[in-house]
Structure formats: structure tokens, C-alpha cells
Amino acid sequence: MADSQDPVFQIQRVYLKEASLEQPNSPAILLEQEQPAVDIQLGVEATQAAEGMFEVCVTATVTTKIKERTVFLVEVKQAGIFEIRNVGDQINAIMGIACPQIVYPYLRSNVSDIVTRAGFPPVHLAEINFQAMYEQQQSQLQQDQGSQIITTA
């Protein structure tokens, strides 16, 4: 029998939490010959769902425009439920690095599928280094906290 203090990290479920597609300027925009500009925004959020259970969501927002007119806007939120126990200080890193790395391939697939089904060439999201992203966020938090201390002194 495993010791109740042993670290636990298990995937309980990976699921598509939300997906939306908008083509506000169709059909006229579909006749344009100009190459659209593509903007991709990614986000990661984690919340506690129950004792030792956490939901980690990775969100992608893909906006394509020709000049100021939107061709399409896709937002996909891919989530996973993870059991995480007895990991001490590592819990934030696990939720900020390991969990998004597991969920992200599903997100990439769903974004590509939705865009293709809408009649456009697929959008292939690049691989993401979640460790570098997490470390950058932590560094930014430390800088923000440092500047707050300086400005309030």
C-alpha cells in the first residue's frame, strides 16, 4: 500500500470546455484576395475543483483580419482535471508547466479542426515551452512585487 504522504499526480480527464467561432464579415470578406494577418493569444489558468483536484485550462484566441475587418475569430478553452497531492512547493510549477503540456496538444488539434471546418486553411499553433512561459511569469510577478515595495516605501 502506498504511503498517504507519497506525491500524487494523475490525469483524471481532459476535455473541451469551450469553443467559439465568429465570421462577422462573411460572406463578403471571403471574396477578398489579400492575405489576412493572424494574431494568436494564449493563456493558462488553474483553479481548485475539490480537495487535491485541480482544473487547468489552456485558452487560445486566434484572430485573423484583413485591414481592420475580421475574417474569423476562434476561441478554444481546453481543460484537464488533475489530482495533485503531497507535492509541496512544486504545485504551482506542476499546474503551470506539466498540466498545460498535457492539455495543449488537444487544444492545438481542436483549433485546427474548427478553422478547417469553417472553410479556411488550418491554423497550426506552434509548440510552446511552458517552462519558459512559467518562469517568465514568475519573474514578472517578482518584479511587480519588488516595484510595489519600492513605491510604497
N, C-alpha and C positions, 0 to 999 in steps of 0.2 A: 504494500500500500504506500502511496506517495505521501510524503510529509506535507502537512497542511500549509507549511511555510515555503514549499517549493515554488519557484516562479512559474506562472501560467501565462501562455499567450496562445490563444486559439481563435480561429475564424469561425464565427457562428453562422454568418450569412453575408453574401454580397448581393446587392440589389440596386435596380434603377429607381431612384427616389423621385426624380422629377425630370421631365423633358419637355421642351417647347421649341416650336419653330414658327417664325413670323416671316412673311414675304409681303411687307406693306405696300410695295410699289409694283407688284406684278399685276397684270401681265406686261405692262409697258417696259419695265426695266429689263425683262428677259430678252427684249429685242436689241438691247444695247450691245455694241461690239467691243467696247472698251473693257480692259482687264480691271476687275474690282480690286480694291485694297482690302486686305484681310487683317483684322485685329483679333487677337486671342488673349483672353484673360483667364487666369487660373486661380483658384482659391482652395484652401483646406480648412475645415473646421471640425472640431471634435467636441462631443458632449457626452456626459454620463447618462446612460439609459437606465441602469439599475446598478446595484452593488457589484462592482467588478466587471460590469458590462459597459462598453463604450461604443457610440456610433461615430464613425469617422466619414465625413463627406468630402469628396473632391468635386469641385464645380468648374466647368468650362463654359465660357461665354465666347462665342465666335460671331463676330460682326463683319459682314462684307458690305462695302459701299462703292458706288461709282459716283465720284464727286461727293456731293452731300446726301445723295439718295441711297437708302439702304436697299441692298439686293436681298439679303436674308440675315436673320438673327437667330442663332441656335443657342439655347442654354440647356445644359445637361448636368444633373446632380447625381453622381454615382455614390452609393454609400455602402458601408460594411459595418456589421456588428462584430465586435471583438471582445473576447473575455481576456482581461488583463489583470493579473493579481500578483502581489508579492514581488514587484519589480523595483520598488523604492523610487529613487530619484530618476530612474530611466523612463518612467511612464510618459512624460511629455515627449521625449525623443521617440519612443515607440509609436505614439499617436501621430507625431509629426513626420516620421520617416518611414517606418516599417508598414504601417497601415495604409498610407497613401500609395506606396509602391505596390501593394496588393490590389487596391481598388482601381488604380489608374489605367491599366490595360483594358478593363471593361468600359471605362469612360471613353477612351480613345476609339474603341470599336463602335460604341453607341453614337458618338458624334459623327463618325464617318458614315455609318448606316443611315442616320437621319438626313444628312446632307445629300447623300446619294438618292435616297427615296424621294427627296424633294425635287429631283431632276437636275442636280448640279454635280460637277465633278467632286469626288470625295475630298474632304479636308483631313489630312493626316497630321494629327498632333505629334509634335516631336517628343522624344524621350525626355523625361525630367529627372534631374538629380535632386531628389527630395532631401537628401542630407545637406547639400549645399544651400538649398532653399531654407531649410530649418535653421541652419547655422547663421544665415544672413538675417532671418527674423529675430533670432536670439540676440545677435549683435546690435540690431536696431533697437530692440527693447532696452538693452543695457545703455545704449547711447541716450535714448529718450529719458530713462530714469536718471542718468547722470546729469542731463541738462535740467531736469526738474529740480534736482537737489541744488544745482548752482543758481538757478533763477529764484528759488525760494529762500536762499540764504541771506 
